Every structure is written in structure tokens, then in C-alpha cells.
Amino acid sequence: MKIESLRILALYSLEHTLAAPLLAGKEYPWEVLSDIGSYIKTLGETLPPEVFYKQGDDVWIARSASVAPSAGITGPCIIDEGAEIRHCAYIRGHAMVGKQAVVGNSTELKNAILFDKVQVPHFNYIGDSILGFGAHMGAGSVTSNVKSDKTPVVIKGNGIKMETGRKKCGAMLGDWVEVGCNSVLNPGTIIGKNTWIYPASCVRGVIPANTIYKNEQTIVIKYE
């Protein structure tokens, strides 16, 4: 697998997120994780007030978005048009929620970018991660963002070894990735566009685009 597959433009369609200028300025997705909060604060002040309202400190919510009264939202955060923040969702800050995205029941979001139409609807944890256009995480599936030994996360797989320099680095999901229920995406997992992950999987490393991940030994090309 070539390193090209890890680049932002190989994983994401940038027209489907307000974070496009931030992402376009970097080569690999984990490189933007340190800048999400400051980018939100700068962008938020430019958002049209007829489309977005400001709530508290550094939280901008589209007027067309649906936010449950029981949801907890800490800034900096932007919730884009038509998004749905459901009962008891917890957004811990440094988070961007795209157009028509869903953050559901008891889902926690921290230092993350959700592209348009992403769905994390049931009992998910998304930390230090980027989820591409139309990506979906099944009930109970989570991103693990810190290694047990607390050392910096390294991207590994198929002959690739890249230092992130980050203690916290979750998963980077390309556009239209489907993650099955109760799966764990280990720190530094990269999943290419249009790939499906079987339920109850423990995933690590680099998973190619357009594949089906059944287990670590069985990754098949879709529609083969």
C-alpha cells in the first residue's frame, strides 16, 4: 500500500465539511487534530447570524439543527445545518458536526471532525478522530485514542510506519465507511473510503479502501 492512501485528499471529499480550509492546509489527517479548537473559534465569528446562533462560549449552532435539551455541549464547537444532536449526547469541545450529521443517545464527541451526513447514533465514543462524508458507526462502536503505555501513536500497516507525534490519536475514517456494532478502532487506525468493518471487530493499522474487514487475517475486496 502506498503512502498516498493515507493523505487527506485520498480519504475525504473536502466539499462536504466546513473544516475544508483546515484540512486543505495539511497532508495527513492527524496533523489537524491540534488545530481544531482554534480553527472553530476563528470560523465561528464569521458564520452568518441568520444561519447560526451563538450559545455560551464558542458554541455555534445552526438554526436548522435539532438539539435535545438533555444534550451537553462544551465549546469550541460548531453544529452545522440540519444536524441532529439527540438525547444525552455529550460534546466535550473542539468538535465540528457536519450538515445532517447525527450525534445520538449517550454518544461522546471530543476533538473531532464529523463531515456532512456522518452518523454516530448510539453509545459511541469519538475522540481525536475524523469521520468522512456519510461514514456510519454502529451501536457501541468506539474509537480508542490513547495507547495503554501512553506512548505516541504510530500509524502502522502493510509496510507503513509513520510517527504522529501525538499521545492522543483516534481513527481516521474515509468517506462512506461503515463500522459494525461493538467494534473498537484502536489508536491510529486508518480506514479507506467505502470500506465496511464487520461487527465486534478489533481494528488496528491501515485498512485499504473498497474492502470488507472480517478480521485481521481476512480483508477482502468488495464485490469480488
Summary of the structure (lengths in Angstrom):
residues: 224
radius of gyration: 16.4
end to end distance: 18.7
largest distance: 51.8
contacts: 810
relative contact order: 0.13
helix: 14%
strand: 37%
